[in-house]
Amino acid sequence: MKTRLEILGQNIRIRRTAKGWSQEELSGLANVTPSHLGHIERGDGNPTFNTLLSLCEALQVDIEDVVKGTVEEPAETKGLKLEKLQTKFATLSADRQREIYSILKTLISWEDER
C-alpha cells in the first residue's frame, strides 16, 4: 500500500508530465531544487506547506488535487491519450483494426461478467 507521501508525489508527477514539463522546468517555476522535487515525487521527501503551495501554483492546480488519498490522472490527460490511441488505430490496416476490436470486445464482455 502506498504511503500518503508516495501518493502526493505521484499526483505531482502525473500533473507535471501531463504538462510535458521536466523536473527541472517545474522546479524552476516553483523555486525548489530539482533534487528536492525528485525526492517529493518518489515519496521520499516531505515538502513544507510553502513548497507544496509553490508546486501547486506552478502546476496551476488546487492543493486538494495533489493531496487526495488516491492517484488520479487529470481528465484532460485521459482525453489526450484517447485521441492518440484513436489516431494510431486509424493508421492500422483494416485486418489489424478488426483483430484489436475483437480483443477489446472480449475484454469488455469479461468485465461485464464480473
N, C-alpha and C positions, 0 to 999 in steps of 0.2 A: 504494500500500500504506500502511495506517495505521501510524503510529508507536506505540510502546508507551504513550506518554503520551496519545495520542488514544484508544486502546483503553481505558485506565484511566478517562479522563474520560467516555467513552461508557457504560462499565459503571456508573459512579456516577450519571450522568444517568438511565439506564434504571431503576435501583433507586429513585432519588428520585421520578421521575414515577409509578412503579408504586405508590408510597405516596400519590400525589396531593399531594405537597409542592412548594411553590415553592422557588426557590433561597434566598430569604430565610428560609424556615422551616428548611431543612436547615442553612444557615449558622449560624443562631441555636442550634440544637441541638448543632452540632459546634464552636461557638466559633471560626468563621472568618468573614471578611468575605464578603458576597455577591459582591463583585468578584473576590476570590481564588477562590471556588468557581466562578464563571463561567469564569475562566481555566483552572482544572483541568478542568472539563467539556469545554471546547473543545480540550484537549490543549496549551494554550499555557503552562500553569503546571506547575511541578514541585513537588508538595507534599512537605513534610518527612514523615518517618515518623510523627511525632506527629500531624500534621494528617490523614494518611491513616488512622491508628488512630481518631482522633476522628470522622471521617466514617463509618467502618465501624461504630463503636459506635452512632452516631446512627441509622444505617440498619438496625442490627441484622443485619449480615451479616459473614461471615468475610472477612478481608482477602484470602484467595486468590480469593474470588468476584469481586473487582474488579480484581485484577492479572493474571488469566488472559490468555493471549495471544489470546483470542477475545472477541468481544462476544456476551454471552449474555443473553437475556431470561429473567427468573425464571419458573419453571414456573407459579407462581400467577398471574402476569400473563397468560400464554398462555391459561390456563383462563378468566380473566375476559373476554378478547377473544372467545373461542369462545362463551361464554354470551351476550355482546352480539350477536354475529352470529346465533346461533340465535333470540334474541328478535326481532331485526329481521326475519329470514327469515319467522318465524311471522306477522308482521303484513302480509306481502305477499299479493297476490291469488294464487289457485291458478295462473293463467296465468303470472304473473311467477315463481313458485316453479319451475314446470316449465322455463322459459327458463334460469334460473340453474342448476338441476340439470343441464340439458343441457350448459351451458358447463363446469361443473365435471367432469362425466363425460368430456368431450372432453379437458380439460386433464390429467386423471388418466391417460387412455389414452395421451396423448402422453408423459407422464412414464414410464409403464411400458415404452414402446418404446425409451427411451434406454438 
